[in-house]
Amino acid sequence: MRILLIGYGKMGKTIEQMALAKGHQIAGTIDHTNADTLQNYSPANTDVAIEFTHPEAAFGNISYCLKQGIPVVSGSTGWLDRYSEAAALCQENKGAFFYASNYSVGVNLFFHFNEYIASKMQAYKEYSVSIREIHHLQKVDKPSGTGITTAEGILASYPTLQSWAADDDSDKSKLNIISEREPDVVGTHIVTYESEVDKIELGHIAHSRAGFAEGALMAAEWLKDRQGVYGMKDMLNL
């Protein structure tokens, strides 16, 4: 496939290496230095776009691709207040849009197990639940998109919790997400259920970005010849 990389940071470069190794072509690469060249791409020279950029740029990039008829895979976080607009734009243009806050297969299995455990633990009121996410110092958004997705999986089974809160455990009606930033941490997410007598934890620790890049490339291959809005649950049949 001819793949357009929108966002050419660490993730974009890793995806590029994997894509070339699998025999794909790179239609082009776009970052903040040449953002205006996005208009040069269309289905005539691009089969799919993989978009990993900043929150302020993500929606514009995604909407351009959908309007042009370029299938787009996005992993940008911090822009999800406009996700419903992107989904509507995809349907309106009969396009293909794949979004995930995290493309690691392991993380998405973690999401699946997290939802299952929450559905069981909610019956045991003696256990309080919290989330901790740890990332590298360059991580812009807090909490992480993966942390928010983890929270949503728990909230679906906890009617007593109204929403999640960022680094605030003072309101017991909200699920606290603790965000920590440390050097050289790819991504760690831990869900803790704690009572006076014991603690239960479910966690995922990423050792490298390779798992994220591999999943994004897999999504781009899977999206080919499809139409509609998709996520990792669709691709992994979870």
C-alpha positions as CSV (number, residue, x, y, z in Angstrom):
1,M,0.0,0.0,0.0
2,R,1.0,3.7,-0.4
3,I,0.9,5.0,3.1
4,L,0.9,8.7,4.0
5,L,2.4,9.4,7.4
6,I,0.8,12.4,9.1
7,G,3.1,13.1,12.1
8,Y,6.7,12.2,11.7
9,G,7.9,11.9,15.3
10,K,9.1,8.8,17.0
11,M,5.9,6.9,16.2
12,G,5.9,8.0,12.6
13,K,9.5,6.9,12.0
14,T,8.9,3.5,13.7
15,I,5.8,2.9,11.5
16,E,7.8,3.9,8.4
17,Q,10.5,1.3,9.2
18,M,8.0,-1.4,9.7
19,A,6.0,-0.5,6.6
20,L,9.0,-0.5,4.3
21,A,10.1,-3.9,5.8
22,K,6.7,-5.3,4.9
23,G,6.9,-4.1,1.3
24,H,4.7,-1.0,1.6
25,Q,5.5,2.4,0.1
26,I,5.6,5.7,1.9
27,A,3.5,8.2,-0.1
28,G,4.9,11.0,2.0
29,T,5.6,12.3,5.4
30,I,4.1,15.4,7.1
31,D,5.0,17.2,10.2
32,H,4.8,20.8,11.5
33,T,7.4,22.0,9.1
34,N,5.5,21.1,5.9
35,A,1.8,20.8,7.2
36,D,0.6,22.8,4.2
37,T,1.6,19.9,1.8
38,L,-1.2,17.7,3.1
39,Q,-3.3,19.2,0.2
40,N,-1.1,17.4,-2.2
41,Y,-2.4,14.0,-1.3
42,S,-5.5,12.3,-2.6
43,P,-6.6,8.7,-3.4
44,A,-4.7,9.1,-6.7
45,N,-1.4,8.9,-4.8
46,T,-2.4,7.6,-1.3
47,D,-4.1,4.3,-0.2
48,V,-4.2,5.1,3.5
49,A,-3.1,7.8,5.9
50,I,-1.7,7.0,9.4
51,E,-2.1,10.1,11.7
52,F,-0.2,10.6,14.9
53,T,-0.1,14.3,15.7
54,H,-0.9,16.9,18.4
55,P,-4.4,17.5,19.7
56,E,-4.8,20.8,18.0
57,A,-3.9,19.4,14.6
58,A,-5.6,16.0,14.7
59,F,-9.2,16.8,13.7
60,G,-8.2,19.0,10.8
61,N,-5.9,16.2,9.4
62,I,-8.6,13.6,9.9
63,S,-11.4,15.7,8.3
64,Y,-9.2,16.5,5.3
65,C,-8.5,12.8,4.6
66,L,-12.2,11.9,5.0
67,K,-13.4,14.6,2.7
68,Q,-10.8,13.6,0.1
69,G,-11.7,9.9,0.3
70,I,-8.4,8.8,1.9
71,P,-8.9,6.0,4.5
72,V,-7.4,7.3,7.8
73,V,-6.0,5.5,10.9
74,S,-5.5,7.9,13.8
75,G,-3.9,7.5,17.2
76,S,-3.8,11.1,18.2
77,T,-5.2,11.8,21.7
78,G,-6.5,14.9,23.4
79,W,-9.0,15.8,20.6
80,L,-11.8,13.4,21.4
81,D,-14.4,16.1,22.1
82,R,-14.7,16.2,18.3
83,Y,-14.7,12.5,17.7
84,S,-18.4,12.4,17.0
85,E,-17.9,15.1,14.3
86,A,-15.2,12.9,12.7
87,A,-17.4,9.8,12.8
88,A,-20.3,11.8,11.2
89,L,-18.0,13.1,8.5
90,C,-16.9,9.6,7.8
91,Q,-20.4,8.4,7.3
92,E,-21.4,11.5,5.3
93,N,-18.5,10.9,2.8
94,K,-18.8,7.1,2.9
95,G,-15.2,6.9,4.1
96,A,-13.1,4.7,6.3
97,F,-11.9,5.9,9.7
98,F,-10.1,3.8,12.3
99,Y,-9.4,5.3,15.7
100,A,-7.7,3.9,18.9
101,S,-6.2,5.6,21.8
102,N,-3.7,2.8,21.9
103,Y,-2.8,0.4,19.0
104,S,-0.9,-2.2,21.1
105,V,-2.6,-5.6,20.8
106,G,-1.6,-6.2,24.4
107,V,-3.1,-3.0,25.6
108,N,-6.4,-3.8,23.9
109,L,-6.5,-7.2,25.5
110,F,-5.8,-5.3,28.8
111,F,-8.9,-3.1,28.0
112,H,-11.0,-6.2,27.4
113,F,-9.9,-7.8,30.7
114,N,-10.3,-4.5,32.5
115,E,-14.0,-4.4,31.5
116,Y,-14.5,-8.0,32.6
117,I,-12.9,-7.5,36.0
118,A,-14.8,-4.2,36.6
119,S,-18.1,-6.0,35.9
120,K,-17.2,-8.5,38.7
121,M,-15.6,-6.2,41.2
122,Q,-18.4,-3.6,41.3
123,A,-20.4,-6.1,43.5
124,Y,-17.7,-5.8,46.2
125,K,-18.2,-2.4,47.7
126,E,-15.3,-2.8,50.2
127,Y,-12.9,-2.3,47.3
128,S,-12.1,1.2,46.0
129,V,-10.8,1.5,42.5
130,S,-8.2,3.8,40.9
131,I,-6.0,4.1,37.9
132,R,-2.3,5.1,37.6
133,E,-0.7,5.9,34.3
134,I,3.0,6.6,33.8
135,H,4.6,8.0,30.6
136,H,7.8,9.7,29.4
137,L,8.4,13.4,30.1
138,Q,7.4,14.5,26.5
139,K,3.9,13.1,26.9
140,V,1.7,16.2,26.4
141,D,-1.8,15.2,27.5
142,K,-2.8,14.2,31.1
143,P,-4.3,11.7,31.7
144,S,-3.3,9.6,28.7
145,G,-5.9,8.5,26.1
146,T,-5.2,5.0,27.2
147,G,-5.9,6.0,30.9
148,I,-9.2,7.5,29.8
149,T,-10.2,4.5,27.8
150,T,-9.4,2.3,30.9
151,A,-11.5,4.6,33.0
152,E,-14.5,4.4,30.6
153,G,-14.3,0.6,30.8
154,I,-14.6,0.7,34.5
155,L,-17.3,3.4,34.7
156,A,-19.6,1.3,32.5
157,S,-19.9,-1.1,35.4
158,Y,-19.9,1.4,38.2
159,P,-23.2,3.4,38.3
160,T,-22.1,4.9,41.6
161,L,-19.2,6.7,39.9
162,Q,-20.2,9.7,37.9
163,S,-17.1,10.3,35.9
164,W,-13.3,10.2,36.1
165,A,-11.1,12.9,37.7
166,A,-7.5,13.8,37.0
167,D,-5.2,13.6,40.0
168,D,-7.9,14.2,42.5
169,D,-9.1,11.7,45.0
170,S,-11.1,14.1,47.1
171,D,-14.4,13.4,45.3
172,K,-15.4,9.8,46.0
173,S,-18.1,9.9,43.3
174,K,-15.4,10.1,40.6
175,L,-12.8,7.6,39.5
176,N,-9.3,9.0,40.1
177,I,-6.7,8.8,37.3
178,I,-3.2,9.5,38.7
179,S,-0.8,10.7,36.0
180,E,3.0,10.5,36.5
181,R,5.8,11.6,34.1
182,E,9.2,10.0,34.3
183,P,12.2,9.7,32.0
184,D,12.3,6.9,29.4
185,V,8.9,5.3,30.3
186,V,7.1,4.1,27.2
187,G,3.7,3.6,28.9
188,T,2.5,1.9,32.0
189,H,-1.2,1.6,33.1
190,I,-2.3,0.0,36.4
191,V,-5.8,-0.5,37.7
192,T,-5.9,-1.0,41.5
193,Y,-8.8,-2.4,43.6
194,E,-7.9,-2.0,47.3
195,S,-9.7,-2.9,50.5
196,E,-8.5,-2.7,54.1
197,V,-7.2,-6.3,53.9
198,D,-5.8,-6.7,50.4
199,K,-5.1,-5.3,46.9
200,I,-5.8,-6.6,43.4
201,E,-4.0,-5.1,40.4
202,L,-4.3,-5.4,36.6
203,G,-1.5,-3.8,34.7
204,H,0.1,-3.3,31.3
205,I,3.7,-2.2,30.8
206,A,5.0,-1.4,27.3
207,H,8.7,-2.2,26.7
208,S,9.0,-0.3,23.4
209,R,6.9,1.6,20.9
210,A,7.2,-1.3,18.4
211,G,3.9,-2.7,19.7
212,F,2.0,0.5,19.1
213,A,3.5,1.0,15.6
214,E,2.8,-2.6,14.7
215,G,-0.8,-2.3,15.7
216,A,-1.3,0.9,13.7
217,L,0.2,-0.6,10.6
218,M,-2.0,-3.7,11.1
219,A,-5.0,-1.4,11.3
220,A,-4.1,0.3,8.1
221,E,-3.8,-3.0,6.3
222,W,-7.1,-4.2,7.8
223,L,-8.9,-0.9,6.9
224,K,-8.2,-1.4,3.1
225,D,-11.4,-1.8,1.1
226,R,-13.6,-1.2,4.2
227,Q,-16.1,1.6,4.8
228,G,-17.3,3.0,8.1
229,V,-15.9,3.8,11.6
230,Y,-13.8,1.2,13.4
231,G,-11.7,0.5,16.4
232,M,-9.4,-2.2,17.8
233,K,-12.4,-4.2,19.1
234,D,-13.5,-4.6,15.5
235,M,-10.1,-5.7,14.2
236,L,-9.3,-8.0,17.1
237,N,-12.9,-9.4,17.4
238,L,-13.1,-8.6,21.1
